[in-house]
Amino acid sequence: MLVWKRIGSGVRPVPPPVATAFVWAVTAGMAFAVVTAFNLLDGQGNPSFDLLTLSLTVAAVSTSARLAAAPGTALLCWLILNVFATAPIGELTWEASYDLGRIACLFVAASAGTCAARLVHARAAYRRLSP
């Protein structure tokens, strides 16, 4: 009969991801802070710089998230970027090719951050568990 046993100390080899709602809240707060800071520093500046900074922020925050959180994270950041960093400020606009590119960039950043962190954690767990 096969019996499953816990590994050594009971510590999980790979840390569990953070709840999706928490990741979305942190991401939305950080995106709003980044866009507000750039608007205060250089007025209505270049939204491409805001997009690059938001992509790096999303990748960093997504390191503790589930992969299922990536689409929502990208949409939240795009919404904040579109309303507060793209002219006219305060209005939600849609230009298909431009906005789809920004959503795709944010989605790739969120997915890349999550996948990179999961691979690093899995490799570290493998090294801890292998003889």
C-alpha positions in Angstrom: 0.0 0.0 0.0 1.3 3.4 -1.0 1.4 6.0 1.8 2.2 9.7 1.2 4.5 11.4 3.7 5.4 15.0 4.2 8.8 16.2 3.4 11.2 16.8 6.3 10.3 19.9 8.2 6.8 20.4 6.8 7.9 23.5 4.9 6.5 23.8 1.5 9.2 23.5 -1.2 7.6 26.3 -3.3 5.9 29.3 -1.6 2.2 29.7 -2.4 1.2 32.6 -4.6 -0.6 35.6 -3.0 -4.4 36.0 -3.4 -5.4 37.5 -6.8 -7.5 40.3 -5.2 -4.5 41.4 -3.1 -2.3 41.5 -6.2 -4.8 43.5 -8.1 -5.2 46.0 -5.3 -1.5 46.5 -4.9 -1.0 46.8 -8.7 -3.8 49.3 -9.0 -2.4 51.4 -6.2 1.1 51.3 -7.5 0.0 52.1 -11.1 -2.0 55.1 -9.8 1.0 56.3 -7.8 3.4 55.9 -10.7 1.1 57.7 -13.2 0.4 60.5 -10.6 4.1 60.9 -9.9 4.9 61.2 -13.6 2.1 63.7 -14.2 3.3 65.8 -11.3 6.9 65.7 -12.4 6.6 66.5 -16.1 2.9 67.3 -16.7 1.3 65.5 -19.5 4.4 63.8 -20.6 5.1 60.9 -22.9 2.7 58.0 -22.2 5.3 55.5 -23.6 7.6 56.2 -20.6 4.6 55.6 -18.3 3.9 52.4 -20.1 7.5 51.2 -19.7 7.5 52.0 -16.0 4.1 50.4 -15.4 5.3 47.3 -17.3 8.3 47.0 -15.0 6.1 47.6 -11.9 3.6 45.0 -13.1 6.4 42.5 -13.6 7.8 43.1 -10.1 4.4 42.9 -8.4 3.4 39.8 -10.4 6.3 37.8 -9.0 4.1 36.7 -6.1 0.9 36.2 -8.1 -0.9 33.4 -9.8 -0.8 33.3 -13.6 -4.6 33.7 -13.6 -4.1 37.2 -12.2 -2.2 38.4 -15.3 -5.2 39.4 -17.5 -6.9 41.4 -14.7 -3.6 43.0 -13.7 -3.0 44.1 -17.3 -6.5 45.5 -17.7 -6.4 47.4 -14.4 -3.1 49.0 -15.3 -4.3 49.8 -18.8 -7.4 51.5 -17.4 -5.3 53.7 -15.1 -2.8 54.5 -17.9 -5.6 55.3 -20.3 -7.6 57.5 -18.0 -4.7 59.4 -16.2 -1.7 59.3 -18.5 -3.2 59.6 -22.0 -4.8 62.8 -23.4 -7.5 63.8 -22.7 -7.0 63.1 -19.0 -10.0 61.9 -17.1 -11.7 60.4 -20.2 -11.7 56.7 -21.2 -10.8 56.5 -24.9 -10.2 53.6 -27.2 -7.9 53.4 -30.3 -7.8 49.8 -31.2 -4.3 49.3 -32.4 -2.7 51.6 -29.8 -4.6 50.3 -26.8 -4.4 46.6 -27.8 -0.6 47.0 -28.0 -0.5 48.6 -24.5 -2.7 45.9 -23.0 -0.6 43.2 -24.7 2.6 44.8 -23.3 1.2 44.9 -19.8 -0.1 41.3 -20.1 3.3 40.1 -21.3 5.0 41.9 -18.4 2.6 40.3 -15.8 3.0 36.9 -17.3 6.7 37.1 -17.5 7.0 38.3 -13.9 4.9 35.4 -12.7 6.6 32.8 -14.8 10.1 34.0 -13.9 9.3 33.9 -10.2 7.7 30.4 -10.4 10.7 29.1 -12.3 13.1 30.6 -9.7 11.1 29.1 -6.9 10.8 25.7 -8.5 14.6 25.6 -9.2 15.3 26.6 -5.6 12.9 23.9 -4.4 14.5 21.3 -6.6 18.0 22.2 -5.2 16.7 21.9 -1.6 15.0 18.6 -2.2 17.6 16.9 -4.4 20.4 15.0 -2.6 
